[in-house]
Amino acid sequence: MAMAGISCSSFSIKTRTDKPYYSFSTTKTSSPSSLSSHFPNIKTFCYSNSKKTFHSKSKSSSFSYGKSREEVSKKKTKDEKGDLSRSQSAVIKSVGTQKKEKKSLFYDSKSKDSEVEPGNLQVAAFLNAVVKVYCTHTAPDYSLPWQKQRQYTSTGSAFLIGDGKLLTNAHCVEHGTQVKVKRRGDDTKYVAKVLAKGVECDIALLSVESEEFWKGAEPLHFGRLPCLQDAVTVVGYPLGGDTISVTKGVVSRIEVTSYAHGASELLGIQIDAAVNPGNSGGPAFNDQGECIGVAFQVYRSDDAENIGYVIPTTVVSHFLDDYEKNGKYTGFPCLGVLLQKLENPALRTCLKVQSNEGVLVRKIEPTADAYNVLKEGDVIVSFDDVSVGSEGTVPFRSTERIAFRYLISQKFAGDTVEIGIIRQGAFMKVQTVVNPRVHLVPYHIEGGQPSYLIIAGLVFTPLSEPLIDEECEDTIGLKLLAKARYSSAKFKGEQIVVLSQVLANEVNIGYEDMGNQQVLKFNGTRVKNISHLSHLVDSCQDKYLVFEFEDNFVAVLDREAATIASPCILKDYGIPSERSSDLLEPYVDQPEENWGTDHDLGDTPNSNSELGFDGLLWA
């Protein structure tokens, strides 16, 4: 196995180069940098919007968007610098069944009158429910958080689900400033509104207000989870033409799958039907004309072909039920524990586990509710009375087994679960609440635009994966990368605040070369997040503003001089405001019960994609 290692002080970070990894593909015609570099060490996937190319950093896997040669060359140069990446804790979350008596956006059956004979799907009337999506994107510039990157456009697919709603992929409308849809056989594009986006499950809910758009429209009906070798037909608007496209294949595999866009792990359907850029958001049908899921990503590798992925209707149902219940998307919950398989008999005997069951709790995230219930060394043997095997699997359908994380994925945020554990040889049951995972370094930023604070030319912003992607690892620094990969949030709302750059002026002389340094303290007070830093600066009455960074570096500004210089600096650099709009809100203090003196770098990556050992897994 080829391994590349980077070490510093007493810890080391390793990236695995022998496996394909995740990559994105959105239909950009001109594009800012992609988030693709954050998903190595797992399979290589690409989203299926059209017109854009991405070259992966592994020789065995690649996907190309339709960029110009110069753009591709620049991106390749950037990507070749190497990437220490991570992926969100894979918390699989899938869902409940549809209730017929309740009005819902989700349909799980269809009448016999509308059934289609196998082999005649390409002429079926329900194909008219599949539409083409046109999106104009304006992504934030994470390095210069007060401005946007160059606008670009993309195309994808979507389909009607009734009640004036449509479904597509979240990555098809990411950073969308304008979304339009066009029905089959129509030459008019209608403006669509994004009602909800589920980043983890890569699903977006759209609505179109125009009554003209809905004339004669018939929504699709959702079917049940298919079986292996069931026929499947993928419909959408991929590259190669402007009209609707139909490809056919079979269901190859159903298991917990890594979702590239959300850096999460949920139930997924693997198919061998062709899925190409532009198919994203389009439906996949069975032979009865029922929709069994949403096409969203493919696996690209020199060693494999015809591997596409579909979001199953169980995950779609969870997303829609969540939206109906809460009026917004709240996310999939997680347990927040690192588990070890108990396949070794001696290990089970040492832990006083009598049967071939259970998984060992090795680590619990401080922000998880389970932190107050479970202990390291506990053995989880059941989840809501479903037995958990020693390989971390649970029964699935009649003769199959699936990853234990699947059970967690069936829950909603705020649900209470009952866990059977063996603690020091004694069996007991405990209850805990499951909620979405809290990320110290987020993959996606809520609201799209990152927070920032400028003090006399010092630009502060929270560390995020998009920022790491833009800045490249060699400029971010090894310590920040280590914290991003190995540290967990100690409390909700915690952020790593960094000095991203210095806008040179006479007040900050001597600090011009600083950049991408974490600010630890301000005037002796530890910084919790960007809002806390803004509050500390605003309420400061001291003569000097003292910023303490890592490695004991200190930056000091005269408070009165900084106040006078700030407006001139903003004017010189054409910056509209000294802070982002969210920092204008009143500051609300955050609890810090589990906050230690500093962030201790753990010895375990905080994502399944980087564990590098099949015996460990995050749930």
N, C-alpha and C positions, 0 to 999 in steps of 0.2 A: 504494500500500500504506500503510495507516495504521499508524504506529509511535508507541509511547509510550516516551520515554527518561528515565532517571533517572541523573544523573551525580554523581560525587564524586571530587575530586582528579583523578588522571590516568586514571581508568577510567570507563566508563559501562556501565550495564546496560539492556538494552532488552527490552521485552515486546511481542510482536506481537499486535495486536488484530483482525487481519483474518481470522483463521482460527478455526474452532471448536476446542475443546480437550477434554481428558479430564475426565470427571466420574464419580463413583461413585454407585451406587444400591443400598443394602441395605435389606431390608425392615424398617426400624425402625418401632416404634410410638411410642417416645419416644427421642430421639437426641441423643448428644453431637455435637461438631463433626466434620465429615467431612474426609477427606484430599483431597477433590476439587480443592482449589485448587492442587495441585502439578502438574497436568498440562495446562497451557495449550499453545498453539502447535502442537497436533496435533489430530487429529480428536476430536470430542466423543463419548464413549462413556458408556453407563450400564450398570451391572450389573443383572441381572434378578432380584433378590429383590423381594418384594412390599411394599407399604404405605408407601413413603417417598418424599418428593419433594425434588428438588434443582433449584434455579434457577441456571443457569449464568451466568457473567459476560459472555457474549457474546450479543448480540441474536439472532444467527443460530442459536443452539443452546441447548437446555435440556432438563432432565428433572426432573420433580417427584416427590418422595416424598410419602407421606401424613402430613406433619407438620401441626400446628395452625398457624393463621395467624400467631400470635405467634412461633412457632419459625422459620417461613419468613421472616418479616419481619426477625428478628434475624440470621438467617444471611445474608440478602440484604444487609443493612447492612454486615455484616462483609466479604462478598465484594466489595462495590462499592469497597472500599478499594484494590483492585488486587492483583495477585499476580505476583511475579517467580518463576517456577517453573522447575523442571527435571525431567528424568525420567532414570531410571537408564540407563546406557549400554546400548544395545540390543544385547544379546548373544543372538542367536537360538540356541536350542538345541533341536534336535529329535533323532530317535533312530534306533535300530536296529530290525530286524524281530524278530518273535516267533519263538522256537524251540519247535516243537511237542513235541520230545522232552523238553523240560525243563518240570517243573511250574512254572506261572507264574500270576500274577494277570491276565495279559493274554491275550486270545483273538483270533486274527486270521482265523478262518474259522468257518463254520457248516455243518452237514450239510444235504443237500438236503431231508431230511424236514421241516426247520423253515423252509424258504423260504416266503415269502408272496407271493401274487399282487399285482402292482402295483395300487394303488387300494383295497386291503383292509387297509391298515395299521391303521386305526382300530379294527378288531375283532380284531387279531392277539393271540395269547396272550402274546407276549413283552412286551407293554405292561405286564403285571403286574410286570415287573422294575423299573419306574420308581416311586419312592417319594417321599413328601413329607417335607421336612426342617423341623423346628421347632428354632430355636436361641435360647437366652437369652444375651445378650452383656453383658459388663461391661468396658468399655474403660478403660484407665488415664487419669488426669488428668495430662497431660504438664506442665502449669504447676504443679501441686501433686503431684509424683511419688510421694508416699507414700500417696495415696488413689485411689479409683476414681471414674469418672463414673456418672451415673444408669444403672441397668440398663434394657435395652430388648430387644425380641424381634423375630424375623424369620422368614420362611418362604422356602424354596427347594425345589429338586428334587435327586434323587440317583438312582442306579441300581445294581443288583447286578452284580458282575463275577465272582463265584465265590470259593471258598475263604473264605467268611464275610466278604467285603469288599464295600464300596460306594465309589463315586466321586461327588464333588460338587465345587463350586468352593471354593477357599480363602476367598474373601470371604464365602461363606455361613456359615462357622463361625469367622470372625475374632473374637478375644476371646471365644470361646464358653465359657461356664461350664457349660452343659448343652446337649447335642444329643440330639434325639429324632427318630425316623423312623416313618412310618406307611405300610404297604403299601396298595395299591389294594384297595378292598372290605373293608378291615379298620377297626375302630373303636378299636384299641389302639395306643398310641404306645410304642415301645421305645427304651430308652436306647442311644445309640451312642457309641463312643469314637473320638476323632480320633487315628489312628496316625501320620499325616504330613501336613504342609502344604507345598506348593510355592508360595511367594509369587510368584516370577517367572512361572510357568506357570499360576497361579491354579487349582491342582488340590489337592484334599484327599482322603485315603484314610481311610475309616471302617470300623469293625467293630461288629457287634452280637453279643453273647454269647448272647442268648436263643435257645434251640432252637426255641421256638414261632414266632419270627419267620421262620425259614428253612423251615418246613414247606411243601412244594410249590413252593418257589422255584426258578426256573430263571434262571441268569445270562445276561446278554447276550453276544453274540459281536461282536468288533470286525472291521470290514472294512478294506480298503485305502483309500489316499487317493483321493477321487473325482476325476472329471474335470469340466470346465466344462459347465454345463447339465444335469448329472446331477440327477435328482429327489431332494429331501431333505425329510424330515418331522421336525419338532421336537416333542418330547413333554415335558410337565412340568406344573407346578401354578402357573400365573401368576395374576395378579389377575383378578377377574371371576367367580370361583366357587371351590368347594372340590374339585371333582372333576378328574380328569385332563383335560388339554387337548392337542389335536393340531392343528398348523398345517403347511401344505405350501408348498414353493417349489422353487427350483433353486439349484445352486451357481453363484455369479456370478463369483467370483475366488478364486485361491489364491496367496498371497504372504506375505512377511514382514510381520507386523502388529504394531502397538503394543498391548501388553497393559496396560490402564489400572491394574489393581490392583497388578501387580508392577512397573510403570514399566519394562517390558522390551520386547524385540522378538523374537518367535518366529513360526514358521510359523502361519498362520491361514487359515480358510476363511470367505469372505464369502458369505452367502446372502440371499435375498429373502423367506424365510418369516418370519412374524411372530415376534419374540422380545420378550417383555414381562417386567416385573418379576415374579419368581417362577419364570421358566423357568431361571434360573441353576442349573447343575449337572445339568440334564436332558439326555438323549441326543438326538442327531440321527441319523436312520436313512436308509439308501438304500432302493431299491425291493425289495431282497432281504431286508430286515429286519435288516441288519447295522448296527451302530453305527459311524458314521463320525466321531464326535467329541462334544464336550461344549459346549452353549450357554453363553455367558458374558458377552457384552456386545453393545451395539448402538450405532449412530451416530445421533445426534439433531441435526437441522439443518433450518432452514426451506427449504433448497435441496435436500434429499434425503429420501427415505423408503424404508422396507423394506430397511434395511441392517443385518443382524444378523451376528454372528460366532460361529464354532464353533472350539474347540480340536481340531485334528486328532488322529487316533489315533497318529501318529508322535510327537507331543509327549507324549501320554498314556503311550505305551510307554516313552519315555525316563524319565518320572517313576517308573513302576512298576519298571523295570529298576534304576534308581538305588536305590530303596527296598529291593529284594530283594538287591542287591549289597552295600549298606552298612548295612542295618538301619535306615536313616533317609534323609531327603532331604538331599542335599548341595548341590544347585543346579546350574545350567547354567554352563558355563565361558565365558570371554571371552579375547580376545587382548590387549585393553588398549591398542589403538593407535588414533590418529586418522588417517584416510586421506583423501586427495584424489584425485578422479577424474582420469584422464589423457586426456581427450577432445581436448585441443588438440594438434595435430601439432607445433607449435614447442616446446611443453613437453616432449613425448616426445623430440624430437631433442636438446634441451638436456640431458636426463637420460640420453642415449645408449640409449634404448629403441627398438629397431629396428622392432618390430611394434606393431599396435594392441592392446596389452594392458597389464595392470598397473595398480596403484594406488600412489600416493606416500605414504610414511609421514611424517606431519607432527609427530606427538607420541606419546610412549610413557609410559604411567603408571608411576611408580616402583615400585608394588607388583606390577606384572605381571612374570611370568617372562621375557617377551619383552624387558624393559628391559635385560637382560644379553646379548641376542643381536642384536636389531635396532638400527638407528641411524636417526635422522632423516635423510631424503634417500634411504633405501632404497626400491626399487620392488618391491612384492610381485607376482610374475607367476604364482605357482602355490601351491596349498595341498593337501598330500598328493597331488601330481601332477595336480591338477585346475586347468586354466588359469583365471586370473582376468582378465576383460575390463577394458578401460579405463574402463568405466562402473561398475566395482565389482560386476559380476554374474558368475555361473557357470552352466554348463548345468544344466537342471532338466528331468527326464523327456525326452521325445523332441524336441520342438520349442520348448521354453520355456527361459527364463533366469530366474534368481532372485538376490536380493542375496547377495553373498559371505558375509555373516554367517550364512547358512543352513548353510554347511559347518561353521562353528565350533559351531553349535547341535547338530550330530550327535555331538559329542564329550561325554565325561564328565569330571568334575573329576579332574585328575591325569593325563589322557591326554597322550602325547607326539605332537606333530605335526611334519611336515616342511614348511618354507616355502621356495619358490624365490624368490630375490631378485636384482635387478640393483643392484650397488653400484659407483658410479663407472664404469659401463660394463661391468663384469665380472659374469657370471652365477655364482651359487653357491647351495648349499642349506644351510639351517641348521635345527636342531631346537630346539624349545622345549616347555614344558609349559603347558597351559591350565588355569586355575582360575577359580572365580567371582570377579567383580569386588569389589574392596575399596572401600567407599564411606566417604568422610570424614564425610559427613552422611547417615545411613541413612534410607531410606523407611519401613522397618519395624524394630521393635525385637525382637530375639530374647527369648523368654520373656514378652513382652508388657509387663511393668512396667519403666519407665525407672530407671536408676541415679540416686542422689542422695546428697549429702553436706551436712549442716548443721553449720556451725561458728559458734557464738555468733549464730545467726539469719541468717547468710549461707547461702543455699541454692544449691548448685552442682549442675549436671546437664549431661550431654552434649547438644550441639545436634543436633536431629533434625528431619526434615520434619514429623512430627506436632506437635512443639513450635512450629515456625514457623507451622503452620496454626492452632493455638490462640491464639498470641500476636498474630497479624496482623503484616504486614510493617512497618507504621509504628512498632510498639513493639519489634520485633526489631532494627531498625537496618540501615542500608544496608551497612555494612562486613561484618556477619555474613552478610547475604544474598549479598553478592558472593563471600564465601568459600564459601558453600554452593553457589553456582552455577558458580564458576570455578576452585576449588581442588581438587586431587586429594590423596589420602592419600600421605604420603611413606613410610610404613611400615605394616605390618599392626598393627592395634590403636590407631592414632592416632585421637584424638577432639578436637573443638573443645569445650572445657569452658567453660560460661558461668555467670555469676552470674545466675540466673533471677529472683530476688527477695530482698528483705531483710525478715526478720521483726523489726520494730522493737523495740528494748529499749535500756537504758542503756549497754550495752557497745558497740553499733554506732552510737552517735549520730553524725550527719553523713553516714551512708551510706544513709539511708532511701530516697533517690530513685534509688539505683543499681539496675540491673536490666538483664538481657540484655547484659551486658558479658563479653567473653572474657577469662578469666584466662590470662595468658601465663607468669608466673613465680610461684613461691612461695619466699620467702627466697633469691632469686637463681637458683633452679633452674627450668629450663623445664618446663612441665607437658605430659606426653605424652598423658594421658587421665585419666579420673575416678579410676581405681584408683591411678594414680601420685600424684595429688594427695592421696588418702586416706592413702597410704603416707608421703608427705612430712610431712603434718600429724601423723600418729601418732608418727613418729620424731623430730620436732622437739624440741630441748632449749633453744632460744633463748628469750630473754625475750619477744620479740615475734613475732607471726605477720604476715608482710608479703606481701600479695597485689598483684602488679603486673598491671594491666589494659591494654587498648589505649589509645592516645593518652596514654600515660605516666601514667595515673591510678593512685594507690597507696592501698590500704586497709590500715591497721595495727591489729592487736588485741593487747592484752596477753594472753599465753598463759594465765597463771594465772586472770585474770578471765574469760576466755572459757570455760575449763574449768569454773569454778564456775557461770557463768550458763547454760550449755547445757542442763542438766536442767530448770531452771525455764522456759526458753523453750519447750522441747518440751511441758512440762506445760500451759503457758498456751495454746498453740496446738493442743493435742490431737493431737500427733504421736507415734506409737508408738516411733520409733527415730530416732537421729541420722543413720543411713545405711541404704541399701538392703541387702538380704541378700547380694547378690553381692560387696559391699565388705567383708564379714566374712571372705572367703577370703584366704589368704596371697597377697601381691603377687608377681607374676611379671614381671620386667623385660622390656621390649620392645626389640628391636634397632632402631637408627636410622641405618642406613648412609646413607640418602639424605636425611636431615633437614638442611635448611639453617638459616640464622639465623632465618628466619620464613617464613610461608606467602606465597610470591609469587603474586599474583593473575595468572593467565594471561589471555591475550586471547581464549581460546576457551572457550565453555560446555562443561561436562563431560557433556552429554547431547545426543542427536540431535534431540530435540524443540525445542531452543533454538538450534541452529546457524543457522537462518534462511538457509542456503545449501545447495542440493542437491549442490554439488560436494564437500562435506565429509561424512564419516560416521564414527562410532565403530564399531569392531569389537571 
